Amino acid sequence: MKVNPLGIEGAWEFVPQQHGDARGLFLEWYKADLMAQTVGHPLDLKQGNLSVSAAGVVRGIHFADVPPGQAKYVTCVRGAVLDVIVDVRVGSPTFGQWEGVRLDEQDRKAVYLSEGLGHGFCALTDDATVTYLCSEGYAPQREHTIHPLDPAIGVQWPVSGEPELSAKDTQGPTLAEARAAGMLPVYEECLAFRRSLSERG
């Protein structure tokens, strides 16, 4: 498996080696030792999620309070999505920037995003099936949304016309509104929390 750091600190792309023949194929889609080596600490798995989306659906941009945040290891097992990482950490050199990685059933890549980063994706096919491992369980009081169409972030969602959003995501504040309300993680605090995980691990 190859690991490529993304342009936003704290996010990586994992590219598995696929072994196929006439019977089908096999791959290792997650390796705990490689994860710990890359990130600096083991992924303390607390929850596994799976979502199925119709083409044109956008989910996100979601993030959680740090500590403890919610790190995610995300892959697409059916169809294809554009997976998007957004830096919502106040004080980060890439604050407000986003990066997209295509996840699909051909290359079978995965992405890892550290605590404090925002996450969303757009379904490029019907029945796009995304599964992700999480470092913390669902805790609605700690979880937040940024409006995925915030022009200040400018994510280029690959949809024709308006993407389909949930009511919760439609009502999300802009990045500037979330910052003014004190909702956003602080970059240095996110780094300090990750250092504490490394020391523990």
N, C-alpha and C positions, 0 to 999 in steps of 0.2 A: 504494500500500500504506500502510495506517495502522499506526502503532506505539503501543501502550499500555503504559506501565510497570505492572507488577503490584505488589502490596502488599509483596512481599519484595524488598529491594534486590538488584539484579543479575539480575532476571528481567523479561522483556518478552513481550507478546503481539503477534504480527504478523498483520494482517488484510488479505489480498490483495483487489484489485479483480478480479472475474471478468467476462469478456466472453463472452457466450453468444448463440447463435442456433440455428436448426433443425439445424445440423450438429453442435453440441456446445458446448464452451466452451474458453477459454484463460485462463491466469493466470500471473503471475510468482510462484512460491512462495518464491524466495530471491533477494535482491539484495545483492551483496557491499558496494556503496557505502553502502547504507542501513544494513546491519549495522555497518559500521565507524563510521559517523556516530552510531549509537545507542549502541553499546557502548564506543566510544572507541578501538577497534583492529580490524583485520581478523580474521576468523575464519580461523585457520591450519588448514585442513581436512586431517585425517590419516586419517579413516576414515568410511565411510558404513555404517549398519546398517539392517536391516529385520527386523521381527518380525511374526508372524501369531498371533493369540490367539483362543481361543474365548470366548464370552460368560461373564463371571464370573471370568475369570483376572485376577489382580493380579500385576504385576511391579514389583519394587522393595521398599524404598526404597534406591537405590544412590547411592554417591558415591565420589570418588577423592581420594587424598592431594594436597595443594597445598603446593609446586609438584609437578608441573605441573597437577594436576587434570584435569578433562575437561569442557569446556563443550559444550553440546548445543543443536542447533536441531532441533526435533521437530515433525512433522506426521503426520496420519492420512490416508492416501490411499484407504482403503476402510473402510466401517463407521464406528464411533464409539468413542472412549475418553474417559474422564475422566483428563486428564493432571495430575499432582500434583507440585508443587515444595515441598520441605521445607527449612527453614533449619536446617542442622545445624552452622552455624559458631559456635563458642564465642565469646561476647562480642558477637554481633550483637544489635541491638535487637529483632529478631523471632526470636531463637533458639527452636527448638522449634515454630514456627508453620508452617502449611501453607496453600497456595492451590491451588485446582483450576481448570482450564480445559477445557471440552469441545472436543475436536478431532474433526472429522468430515468426511465427504465432501460436505457441503452448504456450510458456510461456508469450509472449507479453511484454517482458521487454523493458525498455527504458534506455538510458544513457544521462547524462548531462555533458557537458564539458565547463569549464569556458573560458573566454577570454584569448587568448594567447596560448591555446593548439592546437596541430595539430590533424587532424581528417581524417580518411579514412575508407573504408570498402571493403570487398570482397564478391561478390554474391556467395552463396553456392548452389542456385537453379536458374532455369530459372524464369524470371518474378519476381525476388526479388524486392519488392516494399518498399522503405524506405521513410519515411516522417519525416521532422524535422522542429522544430520551431526555429527561429533565432532572436537574440537580435538586429541585424542590418541588413539592406537590402544589396543587392548585390552592391559592390563598387569595380570594377576591379582594380582600382589604389591602393587599400589597401590590396588586397588579393594575396597570394603567394602559391607556391607549393614546396614541397620537394619530390625528386624522391622516389616513394614507394618501390623501390628495393635497396635503399641505404644499402650496407652491414654493414655499421657502426651502423645503427639502427637495422637491422636484423629482420624485421617483418616476421613472418613465415606465409605467406599467404597460405591458404589451397587449392592450385590448383595443378593439375598435369600439368607439363610443364610450359610454360611462361604465366603469366596472361595477359589478354587483357587490355591495357591502352589507355587513350586518348592521342592525340598528345601533349597536354599541359603538362600532367603528365610525359610523356616520356622525355620531354625536361627540367623537373625540376632539379634544382641543388641538390647536396648531402647536408646533414646537415652541413658538414664542410665548403662547398663552400658558403652556405647561411650565415653561421656565419661570415666567412671572409668578405663577402660583406655587413655586417651590416644589414641584412634583418630580423634577428630573434628578437622576443620580449624579453624583459629583465624581469626576474622573479620578482624582487622587484617592478618594475613599474606596472606589472600586479596585484600584491597584492595591491598596492596603489590605482589603478583604481577600484578594487573591493571594497576596503574600502570606496571609495567615493560614490559608488553605494549604499552601506549599509547606509551611512550617509544620502544620499538623500531619500532612501526608508523608 
